[in-house]
Amino acid sequence: ELQARAHGGLSRETTRTLDQLARGVTRTQPQSAGMRLVREWQGRMHVVTVGEDQVIRWEERTYGSLSEVARAITGTRWSGPAFFGLKKRQAA
């Protein structure tokens, strides 16, 4: 805790991971460079890639997060990790 405070606190990703572990409900797999995510939506296949620079690309455009891509595909607010299958329920 002292080290986290000295460096400005925990990152958002670390805080989320710790919270998920404590609740034991879901676990989100982090996106990594080179990852290719495929999702079918309304009969169409959508392929998203995560570049070495952590930039998310879909249909020759760049996005700041998977949630932005999921919103562009569906037209509604989605959790990007949930939409692309990176968020899984923990077994009881």
N, C-alpha and C positions, 0 to 999 in steps of 0.2 A: 504494500500500500504506500509506503514511503517513497519507493522508487517510482511508482505511478504518479504520485503527486509531484515529485521532483521533475518529471518529464511532461507535465501538463495533463495528467490523467490518462485513463485507458481509452483506447480507440473505440469507435462505435462498433466495429466488428467484434472486438474482444468483449465488450460489454454485452452484446447480443448473445455471443457464444456462452458466456458465463450464465446469463439469464436462462437460456435454453437448457443448459445442463442442470441448473438448480430446479427448474420446473419439471424437467423430464418429459416434456410434451412433444416438442419437435427438435429437429437437428438440421441446420442448414449447411450444406456442403459449400465451401467457398469456391468462387469462380477463379480459374487459374489461366495463365497465359497459354494460348494454343488450344483452349477448350472450344469444342464445336457442339452447340446445342441444337437439337432438332425437335420441333413440335408441330404436330398437325392441328390446324384450327380451321373448322368449317370446310373440310375437304381439301385444304391446301397445306403443303409442307413449308414450314418456315425454318430457315437455317441461320443461326446466329453464331458468330465467331468472336472469341476474345483474343485480341492481338497481344503480341509480346509487350506492347506498351500499355496493356490493360484497357485499351479502347475497345468498346463493344460495337460490332458492325453487323448491320442487317440491311439487305437490299442496297448496297453501295452507299449507305449513310452511316454516320457514327452517332452513338448515343452514350450518355453518361452513366446509365444503369440498365439492368435487365428490366426493371419495372417500366422504364420509358419505352422500351421495345414492346413489352407486353401490352402497354396502353395503346401504342401505335397499331398493333395487330388487331386487338379486340375492340378498341374504341371505349373501353371502360378501365377503371382503376383495378389493377391486379398487382399482387406481389410478384415481381419478376422471378425470384427463386422458386416460388410455388408454381408459377405458370410453366417454367421450364424443368420442373422435377428435381430441383436442387434442395427443396425443403421436404423432409420426410418426417412422418410421425414416428415417435419412439415406441418400441414394443412395451407393453405394460409389464 
